[in-house]
Amino acid sequence: MCGQELRQGRGAPGYRVTKLPYKVRVYLNNQVLIPASLVRVLGISGLKYAVITISYNGVPITIKGVKLLRTKHTNSRQFTIPREVRETYGIKPGDEIEIIDIKPFKPT
């Protein structure tokens, strides 16, 4: 393969997302997927907590200290949208959100 940043990991090929922002649907368990290709491009594979900025119905929402969940054999990550955020903005499973930014979380 030519480009190192687009290398195929293990298993089936997933979503080919290589830049932010990107649109994604909220799962039934209120989690959101960050595809492995995007995790590799952003260099956040070792990150446990993040500050994630999303947009829902045109309203930017910043969530601090989000835990990035991972599985054993893939670089993809998932995070759960906190209940307070879901209730405040009316985010429901199946709704489409846009992930604008992902940064490392530095506790103060």
C-alpha positions in Angstrom: 0.0 0.0 0.0 1.2 3.5 -0.8 0.1 5.7 2.1 0.9 4.8 5.6 -2.0 6.7 7.1 -4.6 4.7 5.2 -3.2 1.2 6.0 -5.6 -1.6 6.6 -5.7 -3.0 10.1 -7.1 -6.4 11.0 -10.5 -7.6 10.0 -13.0 -6.2 7.5 -12.5 -2.7 6.0 -14.5 -0.1 7.9 -15.5 3.4 7.2 -12.9 5.5 5.3 -13.0 8.7 7.3 -9.8 10.6 7.2 -10.7 14.2 8.4 -12.9 16.1 10.7 -15.8 17.1 10.7 -17.8 14.0 9.9 -21.4 13.0 10.4 -22.4 9.9 12.3 -25.6 8.4 13.8 -26.0 7.9 17.6 -26.3 4.2 18.4 -29.2 2.7 20.5 -26.9 2.7 23.6 -26.2 6.4 23.1 -22.7 5.7 21.9 -20.9 7.2 18.8 -18.3 5.5 16.7 -14.9 7.0 15.8 -13.7 4.9 12.9 -10.2 3.3 13.0 -9.0 5.2 10.0 -9.8 8.6 11.7 -8.2 7.4 14.9 -5.0 6.6 13.1 -5.0 9.9 11.1 -5.6 12.0 14.3 -3.0 9.9 16.2 -5.3 9.3 19.2 -5.0 5.5 19.5 -3.4 5.8 22.9 -5.9 8.3 24.2 -8.2 7.3 27.1 -10.0 10.6 27.7 -10.8 13.4 25.3 -12.5 16.7 24.8 -15.0 16.2 21.9 -16.9 19.0 20.2 -20.0 17.9 18.4 -22.7 19.7 16.5 -26.4 18.8 16.8 -29.0 20.8 14.8 -26.4 23.4 14.2 -25.6 23.9 17.9 -21.9 23.3 18.9 -21.6 21.2 22.1 -18.2 20.6 23.8 -18.0 17.6 26.1 -15.0 17.4 28.4 -13.5 14.2 29.9 -15.2 11.7 27.6 -13.9 8.2 28.0 -12.9 6.6 24.7 -13.9 3.0 24.7 -12.0 0.5 22.7 -12.1 -3.2 21.8 -9.2 -5.5 21.9 -8.3 -5.9 18.3 -9.1 -2.6 16.5 -8.2 1.0 16.5 -11.7 2.3 16.4 -13.1 4.0 19.4 -16.6 4.8 20.8 -17.8 7.3 23.3 -21.0 7.7 25.2 -22.8 11.0 25.1 -23.5 11.9 28.7 -27.1 11.9 29.9 -27.1 15.6 30.9 -26.1 16.5 27.3 -28.6 14.2 25.7 -31.4 15.6 27.9 -30.4 19.2 27.5 -30.2 19.1 23.7 -32.7 16.3 23.0 -30.3 13.9 21.4 -31.9 10.5 20.8 -30.6 7.2 19.4 -30.7 7.3 15.6 -30.1 11.1 15.5 -27.3 12.4 13.3 -24.6 14.4 14.9 -21.4 16.0 13.5 -18.1 15.5 15.2 -16.2 18.7 14.8 -13.1 18.2 16.9 -11.3 15.7 19.2 -8.5 16.8 21.5 -6.7 15.1 24.4 -8.3 15.8 27.9 -5.9 17.3 30.4 -7.4 17.3 33.9 -6.7 20.4 35.9 
